[in-house]
């Protein structure tokens, strides 16, 4: 059986259809890749925030264990935070991380108001988180 011109036109895709299909596929892949890269950036940011909160909690637990306001306020907490255990917290895991402890209501207030701030650098941008509590003598 011989094929006519009408039959050969129905056998495949036209060049225009292939180009449109390829363009749609490329647009979909670019969107998926950019979402994937964005997820990596969010994952790193969440990881750094978790480390910072854990460092603040580490300092807070050490403060809670001391329980005497005079000992708490006279302690050099930034030095303690970066010192390795057992004499310190070993909290210097982030880029340019600093831990500061302040007493907004004064160093001899009852209950003692404590504010722990952790600062670090993430992708050349400063980031920080704070943890606040009130502590009274037991």
KOLDO-383044 format. One line per 8 residues: number of its first residue (from 0); for each residue x negated, y negated, z of N, C-alpha, C, O, CB. Coordinates in nm, 4 decimals. Glycine has a CB too. Example, Ala and Ser with C-alpha at 12.3 -4.5 7.8 and 13.67 -1.06 7.14 Angstrom:
BEGIN
0) -1.3190/0.5690/0.7800/-1.2300/0.4500/0.7800/-1.3200/0.3300/0.7800/-1.4236/0.3319/0.8465/-1.1308/0.4473/0.9046; -1.2850/0.2250/0.7080/-1.3670/0.1060/0.7140/-1.2900/-0.0030/0.7870/-1.3409/-0.1138/0.8039/-1.4084/0.0598/0.5725
This chain:
BEGIN
0) -0.0830/0.1164/0.0000/0.0000/0.0000/0.0000/-0.0888/-0.1245/0.0000/-0.1840/-0.1336/0.0775/0.0952/0.0012/0.1205; -0.0587/-0.2149/-0.0827/-0.1344/-0.3379/-0.0951/-0.0785/-0.4450/-0.0030/0.0427/-0.4576/0.0144/-0.1338/-0.3865/-0.2393; -0.1711/-0.5231/0.0564/-0.1282/-0.6321/0.1438/-0.1194/-0.7605/0.0632/-0.2041/-0.7895/-0.0212/-0.2253/-0.6492/0.2635; -0.0174/-0.8344/0.0909/-0.0006/-0.9627/0.0235/-0.0518/-1.0728/0.1143/-0.0878/-1.0465/0.2291/0.1477/-0.9872/-0.0148; -0.0557/-1.1953/0.0650/-0.1010/-1.3096/0.1439/-0.0124/-1.3324/0.2653/-0.0617/-1.3776/0.3687/-0.1042/-1.4350/0.0581; 0.1165/-1.3028/0.2564/0.2076/-1.3214/0.3693/0.1722/-1.2277/0.4835/0.1816/-1.2681/0.5994/0.3526/-1.2988/0.3257; 0.1323/-1.1052/0.4560/0.1005/-1.0064/0.5585/-0.0316/-1.0389/0.6299/-0.0426/-1.0155/0.7503/0.0934/-0.8671/0.4960; -0.1302/-1.0912/0.5599/-0.2599/-1.1194/0.6208/-0.2534/-1.2365/0.7166/-0.3333/-1.2412/0.8101/-0.3629/-1.1468/0.5141
8) -0.1646/-1.3295/0.6990/-0.1523/-1.4441/0.7878/-0.0975/-1.4048/0.9242/-0.1193/-1.4779/1.0208/-0.0635/-1.5491/0.7250; -0.0283/-1.2942/0.9362/0.0346/-1.2532/1.0608/-0.0561/-1.1648/1.1470/-0.0159/-1.1280/1.2574/0.1630/-1.1803/1.0309; -0.1732/-1.1301/1.1025/-0.2562/-1.0337/1.1727/-0.3392/-1.0908/1.2871/-0.3780/-1.0116/1.3731/-0.3461/-0.9694/1.0765; -0.3698/-1.2172/1.2971/-0.4587/-1.2700/1.4004/-0.4203/-1.4089/1.4453/-0.3173/-1.4643/1.4068/-0.5998/-1.2713/1.3509; -0.5086/-1.4633/1.5292/-0.4875/-1.5988/1.5797/-0.5522/-1.6983/1.4852/-0.6504/-1.6676/1.4177/-0.5445/-1.6145/1.7228; -0.4966/-1.8156/1.4817/-0.5591/-1.9206/1.4020/-0.6711/-1.9842/1.4840/-0.6775/-1.9679/1.6058/-0.4543/-2.0278/1.3577; -0.7567/-2.0549/1.4169/-0.8672/-2.1232/1.4841/-0.8149/-2.2247/1.5847/-0.8718/-2.2398/1.6928/-0.9581/-2.1924/1.3817; -0.7092/-2.2930/1.5510/-0.6503/-2.3907/1.6422/-0.5990/-2.3231/1.7704/-0.6182/-2.3760/1.8798/-0.5358/-2.4661/1.5724
16) -0.5352/-2.2092/1.7575/-0.4857/-2.1356/1.8757/-0.6014/-2.0900/1.9645/-0.5926/-2.0975/2.0870/-0.4018/-2.0133/1.8320; -0.7077/-2.0437/1.9037/-0.8258/-2.0020/1.9811/-0.8891/-2.1205/2.0535/-0.9303/-2.1070/2.1687/-0.9296/-1.9355/1.8890; -0.8974/-2.2344/1.9889/-0.9567/-2.3520/2.0525/-0.8700/-2.4011/2.1690/-0.9231/-2.4390/2.2734/-0.9755/-2.4647/1.9493; -0.7395/-2.4006/2.1528/-0.6507/-2.4427/2.2615/-0.6597/-2.3452/2.3785/-0.6645/-2.3879/2.4939/-0.5049/-2.4530/2.2117; -0.6621/-2.2167/2.3508/-0.6762/-2.1159/2.4564/-0.8078/-2.1298/2.5313/-0.8117/-2.1179/2.6538/-0.6655/-1.9761/2.3974; -0.9148/-2.1547/2.4583/-1.0464/-2.1732/2.5195/-1.0485/-2.2992/2.6060/-1.1052/-2.2990/2.7152/-1.1555/-2.1811/2.4112; -0.9874/-2.4053/2.5574/-0.9835/-2.5303/2.6349/-0.9052/-2.5111/2.7651/-0.9476/-2.5603/2.8697/-0.9201/-2.6440/2.5510; -0.7928/-2.4410/2.7606/-0.7145/-2.4146/2.8816/-0.7954/-2.3302/2.9805/-0.7938/-2.3561/3.1008/-0.5819/-2.3431/2.8459
24) -0.8658/-2.2296/2.9292/-0.9490/-2.1444/3.0151/-1.0617/-2.2251/3.0807/-1.0889/-2.2073/3.1994/-1.0083/-2.0278/2.9334; -1.1261/-2.3119/3.0060/-1.2347/-2.3938/3.0603/-1.1825/-2.4882/3.1679/-1.2456/-2.5035/3.2725/-1.3031/-2.4738/2.9484; -1.0689/-2.5511/3.1436/-1.0112/-2.6417/3.2439/-0.9779/-2.5663/3.3725/-1.0026/-2.6165/3.4822/-0.8846/-2.7103/3.1883; -0.9221/-2.4467/3.3593/-0.8894/-2.3660/3.4778/-1.0159/-2.3254/3.5528/-1.0181/-2.3300/3.6758/-0.8097/-2.2405/3.4375; -1.1208/-2.2857/3.4816/-1.2458/-2.2459/3.5469/-1.3133/-2.3634/3.6170/-1.3664/-2.3468/3.7268/-1.3413/-2.1851/3.4449; -1.3123/-2.4804/3.5565/-1.3713/-2.5988/3.6200/-1.2972/-2.6309/3.7492/-1.3601/-2.6644/3.8496/-1.3676/-2.7205/3.5241; -1.1653/-2.6212/3.7481/-1.0869/-2.6451/3.8695/-1.1185/-2.5443/3.9786/-1.1320/-2.5815/4.0951/-0.9388/-2.6411/3.8379; -1.1306/-2.4172/3.9425/-1.1632/-2.3139/4.0415/-1.3038/-2.3322/4.0985/-1.3248/-2.3158/4.2187/-1.1506/-2.1752/3.9789
32) -1.3985/-2.3655/4.0137/-1.5362/-2.3848/4.0609/-1.5461/-2.5051/4.1534/-1.6152/-2.4989/4.2551/-1.6320/-2.4022/3.9422; -1.4781/-2.6149/4.1201/-1.4836/-2.7325/4.2076/-1.4155/-2.7037/4.3418/-1.4617/-2.7518/4.4453/-1.4168/-2.8538/4.1389; -1.3071/-2.6267/4.3417/-1.2431/-2.5885/4.4681/-1.3362/-2.4999/4.5510/-1.3419/-2.5125/4.6733/-1.1095/-2.5154/4.4414; -1.4078/-2.4115/4.4850/-1.5021/-2.3219/4.5537/-1.6154/-2.4018/4.6181/-1.6534/-2.3750/4.7320/-1.5600/-2.2178/4.4547; -1.6684/-2.4984/4.5463/-1.7753/-2.5830/4.6004/-1.7228/-2.6677/4.7162/-1.7921/-2.6852/4.8164/-1.8341/-2.6740/4.4898; -1.6015/-2.7201/4.7032/-1.5407/-2.7963/4.8122/-1.5220/-2.7121/4.9380/-1.5394/-2.7617/5.0493/-1.4070/-2.8523/4.7679; -1.4871/-2.5859/4.9207/-1.4726/-2.4955/5.0365/-1.6060/-2.4762/5.1070/-1.6097/-2.4696/5.2299/-1.4164/-2.3587/4.9923; -1.7151/-2.4669/5.0324/-1.8467/-2.4548/5.0948/-1.8793/-2.5781/5.1791/-1.9315/-2.5653/5.2899/-1.9547/-2.4340/4.9877
40) -1.8488/-2.6966/5.1276/-1.8758/-2.8203/5.2017/-1.7911/-2.8267/5.3284/-1.8413/-2.8648/5.4341/-1.8482/-2.9436/5.1132; -1.6638/-2.7900/5.3193/-1.5778/-2.7881/5.4382/-1.6246/-2.6851/5.5396/-1.6171/-2.7083/5.6603/-1.4334/-2.7595/5.3987; -1.6723/-2.5725/5.4914/-1.7224/-2.4683/5.5813/-1.8437/-2.5180/5.6598/-1.8536/-2.4945/5.7803/-1.7590/-2.3416/5.5017; -1.9354/-2.5864/5.5923/-2.0535/-2.6406/5.6603/-2.0140/-2.7469/5.7630/-2.0692/-2.7504/5.8729/-2.1516/-2.7001/5.5579; -1.9201/-2.8324/5.7279/-1.8747/-2.9364/5.8195/-1.8079/-2.8754/5.9427/-1.8327/-2.9196/6.0549/-1.7778/-3.0314/5.7484; -1.7241/-2.7750/5.9226/-1.6582/-2.7086/6.0352/-1.7594/-2.6358/6.1233/-1.7455/-2.6343/6.2456/-1.5525/-2.6100/5.9844; -1.8608/-2.5756/6.0619/-1.9658/-2.5066/6.1378/-2.0423/-2.6053/6.2260/-2.0677/-2.5775/6.3432/-2.0632/-2.4343/6.0420; -2.0789/-2.7211/6.1693/-2.1515/-2.8218/6.2462/-2.0664/-2.8772/6.3604/-2.1176/-2.8997/6.4701/-2.1965/-2.9353/6.1548
48) -1.9382/-2.8993/6.3360/-1.8501/-2.9487/6.4418/-1.8366/-2.8451/6.5530/-1.8353/-2.8809/6.6707/-1.7115/-2.9839/6.3847; -1.8269/-2.7189/6.5175/-1.8192/-2.6125/6.6183/-1.9460/-2.6077/6.7030/-1.9382/-2.5920/6.8248/-1.7961/-2.4764/6.5508; -2.0614/-2.6210/6.6404/-2.1879/-2.6222/6.7149/-2.1920/-2.7419/6.8090/-2.2346/-2.7289/6.9238/-2.3089/-2.6257/6.6180; -2.1483/-2.8584/6.7617/-2.1501/-2.9794/6.8453/-2.0567/-2.9647/6.9650/-2.0932/-3.0019/7.0766/-2.1100/-3.1028/6.7624; -1.9381/-2.9116/6.9435/-1.8437/-2.8919/7.0550/-1.8994/-2.7892/7.1532/-1.8851/-2.8062/7.2743/-1.7046/-2.8461/7.0023; -1.9626/-2.6830/7.1032/-2.0238/-2.5841/7.1922/-2.1359/-2.6462/7.2749/-2.1506/-2.6142/7.3929/-2.0778/-2.4655/7.1112; -2.2149/-2.7343/7.2146/-2.3213/-2.8021/7.2893/-2.2628/-2.8913/7.3987/-2.3141/-2.8943/7.5106/-2.4089/-2.8857/7.1942; -2.1551/-2.9641/7.3664/-2.0905/-3.0484/7.4674/-2.0333/-2.9625/7.5801/-2.0426/-2.9994/7.6972/-1.9787/-3.1339/7.4034
56) -1.9745/-2.8487/7.5455/-1.9204/-2.7591/7.6479/-2.0311/-2.7007/7.7342/-2.0123/-2.6799/7.8541/-1.8399/-2.6465/7.5832; -2.1460/-2.6742/7.6743/-2.2609/-2.6227/7.7498/-2.3041/-2.7236/7.8560/-2.3287/-2.6869/7.9709/-2.3790/-2.5910/7.6546; -2.3130/-2.8501/7.8174/-2.3480/-2.9557/7.9128/-2.2388/-2.9683/8.0192/-2.2685/-2.9834/8.1377/-2.3685/-3.0913/7.8398; -2.1130/-2.9620/7.9767/-2.0014/-2.9740/8.0704/-2.0030/-2.8614/8.1738/-1.9762/-2.8856/8.2915/-1.8685/-2.9736/7.9945; -2.0335/-2.7404/8.1321/-2.0407/-2.6276/8.2257/-2.1541/-2.6462/8.3261/-2.1394/-2.6145/8.4441/-2.0595/-2.4957/8.1493; -2.2665/-2.6974/8.2788/-2.3784/-2.7223/8.3707/-2.3416/-2.8312/8.4715/-2.3763/-2.8211/8.5892/-2.5055/-2.7630/8.2920; -2.2723/-2.9341/8.4263/-2.2262/-3.0403/8.5168/-2.1289/-2.9825/8.6192/-2.1370/-3.0130/8.7382/-2.1587/-3.1557/8.4372; -2.0383/-2.9001/8.5721/-1.9386/-2.8390/8.6621/-2.0062/-2.7523/8.7680/-1.9624/-2.7496/8.8830/-1.8376/-2.7542/8.5814
64) -2.1120/-2.6819/8.7304/-2.1828/-2.5967/8.8262/-2.2540/-2.6790/8.9335/-2.2689/-2.6322/9.0464/-2.2838/-2.5083/8.7532; -2.2981/-2.8001/8.9009/-2.3668/-2.8848/8.9988/-2.2685/-2.9352/9.1046/-2.2955/-2.9243/9.2242/-2.4354/-3.0041/8.9286; -2.1565/-2.9893/9.0621/-2.0446/-3.0310/9.1470/-2.0748/-3.1410/9.2481/-1.9835/-3.1814/9.3202/-1.9946/-2.9143/9.2197; -2.1944/-3.1904/9.2573/-2.2261/-3.2992/9.3494/-2.2538/-3.4230/9.2648/-2.3510/-3.4249/9.1893/-2.3491/-3.2636/9.4422; -2.1703/-3.5268/9.2757/-2.1840/-3.6433/9.1872/-2.3233/-3.7040/9.1843/-2.3693/-3.7463/9.0783/-2.0871/-3.7484/9.2282; -2.3914/-3.7092/9.2977/-2.5249/-3.7685/9.2993/-2.6206/-3.6860/9.2132/-2.7009/-3.7430/9.1394/-2.5780/-3.7790/9.4440; -2.6135/-3.5544/9.2211/-2.6984/-3.4692/9.1368/-2.6613/-3.4810/8.9900/-2.7480/-3.4780/8.9027/-2.6880/-3.3235/9.1808; -2.5323/-3.4945/8.9635/-2.4856/-3.5033/8.8253/-2.5334/-3.6328/8.7607/-2.5865/-3.6307/8.6496/-2.3323/-3.4945/8.8194
72) -2.5152/-3.7446/8.8289/-2.5484/-3.8748/8.7692/-2.6981/-3.9019/8.7632/-2.7420/-3.9851/8.6839/-2.4815/-3.9850/8.8468; -2.7772/-3.8338/8.8451/-2.9214/-3.8558/8.8420/-2.9922/-3.7635/8.7424/-3.1111/-3.7820/8.7162/-2.9795/-3.8359/8.9808; -2.9228/-3.6660/8.6873/-2.9818/-3.5713/8.5924/-3.0057/-3.6390/8.4572/-2.9240/-3.7195/8.4123/-2.8904/-3.4475/8.5752; -3.1168/-3.6063/8.3932/-3.1465/-3.6554/8.2583/-3.0848/-3.5567/8.1583/-3.1509/-3.4632/8.1132/-3.3030/-3.6708/8.2351; -2.9581/-3.5787/8.1245/-2.8847/-3.4829/8.0416/-2.9362/-3.4727/7.8989/-2.9398/-3.3618/7.8457/-2.7404/-3.5199/8.0384; -2.9763/-3.5810/7.8337/-3.0317/-3.5634/7.6982/-3.1562/-3.4741/7.6968/-3.1721/-3.3918/7.6067/-3.0663/-3.6995/7.6382; -3.2440/-3.4900/7.7958/-3.3633/-3.4048/7.8031/-3.3250/-3.2609/7.8354/-3.3831/-3.1672/7.7807/-3.4618/-3.4584/7.9088; -3.2263/-3.2431/7.9251/-3.1805/-3.1079/7.9597/-3.1211/-3.0386/7.8372/-3.1438/-2.9195/7.8161/-3.0761/-3.1132/8.0740
80) -3.0455/-3.1127/7.7568/-2.9764/-3.0534/7.6426/-3.0738/-2.9993/7.5381/-3.0470/-2.8957/7.4772/-2.8844/-3.1560/7.5788; -3.1870/-3.0681/7.5164/-3.2796/-3.0229/7.4126/-3.3834/-2.9238/7.4643/-3.4507/-2.8582/7.3848/-3.3496/-3.1414/7.3519; -3.3973/-2.9120/7.5973/-3.4934/-2.8169/7.6533/-3.4424/-2.6745/7.6316/-3.3219/-2.6493/7.6344/-3.5170/-2.8444/7.8051; -3.5354/-2.5824/7.6100/-3.4972/-2.4426/7.5898/-3.4581/-2.3779/7.7221/-3.5099/-2.4154/7.8273/-3.6121/-2.3642/7.5243; -3.3666/-2.2805/7.7174/-3.3289/-2.2085/7.8396/-3.4491/-2.1349/7.8955/-3.5387/-2.1027/7.8175/-3.2135/-2.1094/7.8122; -3.4579/-2.1060/8.0238/-3.3560/-2.1222/8.1262/-3.3534/-2.2600/8.1901/-3.2627/-2.2882/8.2684/-3.3756/-2.0206/8.2315; -3.4491/-2.3468/8.1600/-3.4518/-2.4777/8.2241/-3.3665/-2.5821/8.1546/-3.3573/-2.6956/8.2015/-3.5915/-2.5264/8.2313; -3.3045/-2.5460/8.0447/-3.2226/-2.6416/7.9707/-3.1164/-2.5722/7.8895/-3.0968/-2.4510/7.8989/-3.3088/-2.7263/7.8801
88) -3.0486/-2.6511/7.8101/-2.9359/-2.5974/7.7350/-2.9700/-2.5463/7.5964/-2.8939/-2.4675/7.5403/-2.8325/-2.7006/7.7229; -3.0836/-2.5890/7.5386/-3.1195/-2.5472/7.4039/-3.0182/-2.5926/7.3001/-2.9826/-2.5166/7.2101/-3.1337/-2.3976/7.3986; -2.9718/-2.7162/7.3125/-2.8604/-2.7652/7.2305/-2.9014/-2.8380/7.1037/-2.8148/-2.8943/7.0367/-2.7763/-2.8555/7.3115; -3.0273/-2.8398/7.0678/-3.0723/-2.9201/6.9542/-3.0730/-2.8367/6.8258/-3.1792/-2.8079/6.7705/-3.2128/-2.9776/6.9814; -2.9534/-2.7980/6.7785/-2.9443/-2.7107/6.6617/-2.9036/-2.7832/6.5346/-2.9170/-2.7282/6.4253/-2.8472/-2.6010/6.6886; -2.8546/-2.9046/6.5469/-2.8092/-2.9810/6.4308/-2.9130/-3.0868/6.3933/-2.9996/-3.1208/6.4740/-2.6724/-3.0473/6.4594; -2.9040/-3.1381/6.2715/-2.9965/-3.2424/6.2260/-2.9783/-3.3690/6.3097/-2.8673/-3.4208/6.3215/-2.9744/-3.2735/6.0755; -3.0873/-3.4179/6.3672/-3.0888/-3.5410/6.4479/-2.9841/-3.5386/6.5589/-2.9205/-3.6403/6.5865/-3.0654/-3.6623/6.3586
96) -2.9662/-3.4241/6.6219/-2.8649/-3.4124/6.7267/-2.9113/-3.4789/6.8559/-3.0241/-3.4585/6.9008/-2.8317/-3.2650/6.7526; -2.8229/-3.5583/6.9145/-2.8464/-3.6169/7.0456/-2.7215/-3.5949/7.1302/-2.6087/-3.6020/7.0814/-2.8816/-3.7692/7.0346; -2.7450/-3.5683/7.2576/-2.6354/-3.5497/7.3529/-2.6493/-3.6579/7.4585/-2.7549/-3.6706/7.5204/-2.6371/-3.4054/7.4175; -2.5443/-3.7357/7.4800/-2.5450/-3.8384/7.5834/-2.4293/-3.8149/7.6787/-2.3212/-3.7713/7.6392/-2.5367/-3.9796/7.5215; -2.4546/-3.8446/7.8042/-2.3520/-3.8328/7.9079/-2.3357/-3.9704/7.9713/-2.4329/-4.0307/8.0168/-2.3901/-3.7236/8.0159; -2.2125/-4.0191/7.9738/-2.1842/-4.1486/8.0357/-2.0731/-4.1317/8.1388/-1.9980/-4.0342/8.1381/-2.1442/-4.2543/7.9284; -2.0659/-4.2301/8.2268/-1.9678/-4.2302/8.3355/-1.8881/-4.3599/8.3262/-1.9242/-4.4582/8.3910/-2.0374/-4.2158/8.4763; -1.7800/-4.3628/8.2468/-1.7059/-4.4875/8.2220/-1.6525/-4.5555/8.3469/-1.6449/-4.6783/8.3505/-1.5921/-4.4599/8.1308
104) -1.6152/-4.4798/8.4495/-1.5582/-4.5409/8.5699/-1.6636/-4.5660/8.6775/-1.6293/-4.6020/8.7901/-1.4482/-4.4523/8.6258; -1.7894/-4.5477/8.6447/-1.8966/-4.5682/8.7415/-1.9524/-4.4358/8.7900/-1.8859/-4.3324/8.7833/-1.8468/-4.6503/8.8595; -2.0761/-4.4404/8.8393/-2.1453/-4.3176/8.8780/-2.1027/-4.2648/9.0147/-2.1379/-4.1524/9.0505/-2.2935/-4.3411/8.8777; -2.0273/-4.3438/9.0921/-1.9881/-4.2961/9.2254/-1.8365/-4.2888/9.2415/-1.7868/-4.2812/9.3539/-2.0467/-4.3870/9.3329; -1.7635/-4.2910/9.1323/-1.6169/-4.2877/9.1388/-1.5688/-4.1492/9.1821/-1.6369/-4.0487/9.1613/-1.5552/-4.3257/9.0015; -1.4512/-4.1463/9.2421/-1.3893/-4.0189/9.2807/-1.2468/-4.0194/9.2280/-1.1673/-4.1000/9.2763/-1.3921/-3.9972/9.4371; -1.2103/-3.9387/9.1365/-1.2911/-3.8376/9.0676/-1.3881/-3.9022/8.9677/-1.3658/-4.0127/8.9183/-1.1998/-3.7370/8.9950; -1.4938/-3.8304/8.9408/-1.5979/-3.8789/8.8502/-1.5529/-3.8572/8.7055/-1.5272/-3.7444/8.6634/-1.7336/-3.8067/8.8773
112) -1.5439/-3.9669/8.6307/-1.5070/-3.9574/8.4891/-1.6345/-3.9340/8.4079/-1.7311/-4.0095/8.4186/-1.4318/-4.0874/8.4404; -1.6330/-3.8289/8.3274/-1.7521/-3.7901/8.2507/-1.7166/-3.7884/8.1023/-1.6156/-3.7307/8.0618/-1.8062/-3.6501/8.2967; -1.8008/-3.8524/8.0223/-1.7829/-3.8547/7.8777/-1.9112/-3.8029/7.8128/-2.0174/-3.8636/7.8266/-1.7477/-3.9989/7.8270; -1.9006/-3.6918/7.7430/-2.0155/-3.6318/7.6747/-1.9984/-3.6585/7.5254/-1.8952/-3.6260/7.4668/-2.0272/-3.4764/7.7048; -2.1004/-3.7179/7.4654/-2.0979/-3.7505/7.3225/-2.2113/-3.6767/7.2533/-2.3261/-3.6814/7.2975/-2.1098/-3.9045/7.2993; -2.1782/-3.6089/7.1450/-2.2789/-3.5407/7.0637/-2.2815/-3.6105/6.9276/-2.1795/-3.6191/6.8592/-2.2476/-3.3856/7.0491; -2.3989/-3.6599/6.8894/-2.4186/-3.7268/6.7598/-2.5129/-3.6425/6.6753/-2.6085/-3.5851/6.7274/-2.4755/-3.8720/6.7783; -2.4866/-3.6346/6.5457/-2.5749/-3.5644/6.4543/-2.5581/-3.6228/6.3142/-2.4689/-3.7038/6.2890/-2.5458/-3.4121/6.4551
120) -2.6460/-3.5797/6.2239/-2.6416/-3.6256/6.0857/-2.6000/-3.5093/5.9969/-2.6518/-3.3982/6.0082/-2.7790/-3.6832/6.0412; -2.5046/-3.5378/5.9080/-2.4584/-3.4363/5.8139/-2.4560/-3.4980/5.6754/-2.3783/-3.5899/5.6495/-2.3177/-3.3814/5.8533; -2.5402/-3.4485/5.5865/-2.5520/-3.5020/5.4501/-2.5775/-3.6531/5.4519/-2.5122/-3.7289/5.3803/-2.4243/-3.4712/5.3692; -2.6722/-3.6949/5.5338/-2.7128/-3.8351/5.5491/-2.6006/-3.9260/5.5986/-2.6049/-4.0472/5.5773/-2.7643/-3.8873/5.4179; -2.5007/-3.8682/5.6644/-2.3918/-3.9467/5.7227/-2.3849/-3.9153/5.8713/-2.3910/-3.7988/5.9105/-2.2551/-3.9163/5.6523; -2.3721/-4.0191/5.9546/-2.3630/-3.9931/6.0990/-2.2283/-3.9330/6.1350/-2.1241/-3.9761/6.0857/-2.3856/-4.1223/6.1786; -2.2321/-3.8331/6.2217/-2.1107/-3.7694/6.2728/-2.1210/-3.7654/6.4243/-2.2312/-3.7680/6.4789/-2.0912/-3.6252/6.2133; -2.0069/-3.7589/6.4932/-2.0083/-3.7478/6.6383/-1.8792/-3.6846/6.6866/-1.7769/-3.6866/6.6182/-2.0285/-3.8851/6.7036
128) -1.8869/-3.6290/6.8054/-1.7695/-3.5768/6.8739/-1.7864/-3.6034/7.0223/-1.8984/-3.6152/7.0721/-1.7493/-3.4246/6.8456; -1.6743/-3.6127/7.0925/-1.6793/-3.6444/7.2356/-1.5958/-3.5446/7.3142/-1.4979/-3.4889/7.2646/-1.6295/-3.7883/7.2618; -1.6373/-3.5242/7.4367/-1.5654/-3.4396/7.5308/-1.5575/-3.5170/7.6615/-1.6598/-3.5609/7.7140/-1.6356/-3.2994/7.5500; -1.4366/-3.5341/7.7145/-1.4172/-3.6128/7.8364/-1.3478/-3.5286/7.9417/-1.2675/-3.4411/7.9092/-1.3357/-3.7404/7.8075; -1.3789/-3.5551/8.0684/-1.3141/-3.4846/8.1774/-1.3232/-3.5686/8.3053/-1.3972/-3.6668/8.3116/-1.3784/-3.3452/8.1981; -1.2479/-3.5288/8.4052/-1.2576/-3.5841/8.5386/-1.3052/-3.4731/8.6300/-1.2592/-3.3593/8.6195/-1.1216/-3.6437/8.5866; -1.3971/-3.5054/8.7196/-1.4527/-3.4054/8.8096/-1.4465/-3.4586/8.9518/-1.4938/-3.5685/8.9805/-1.5984/-3.3692/8.7702; -1.3880/-3.3799/9.0396/-1.3854/-3.4186/9.1810/-1.4610/-3.3125/9.2599/-1.4750/-3.1982/9.2163/-1.2377/-3.4344/9.2342
136) -1.5096/-3.3530/9.3772/-1.5840/-3.2583/9.4601/-1.4922/-3.1507/9.5117/-1.3765/-3.1763/9.5449/-1.6524/-3.3293/9.5765; -1.5451/-3.0289/9.5183/-1.4669/-2.9173/9.5721/-1.4822/-2.9098/9.7198/-1.4238/-2.8222/9.7835/-1.5078/-2.7859/9.5094
